[in-house]
Amino acid sequence: MNRKRIDDCVEQLCQKGCKALWRDIEQMDHGFILPELEHLEPDERAEVEREIKSIMAVYKGSCSL
């Protein structure tokens, strides 16, 4: 796994904002590969998704869809 690529993608996704991230999580939960993650290996995509979900768990209920 390439930690820098993972961190860069997490940062890029977080810059989209709270509501957009919830939509992205929903899409990832349905197997959709986000354009920002297409260049990553499957294990790297899984790590980005895990990290995004962990970050967004803090905001549960405050900016949900």
Secondary structure by P-SEA (a helix, b strand, c coil): ccaaaaaaaaaaaaaccaaaaaaaaaaaaacccccccccccaaaaaaaaaaaaaaaccccccccc
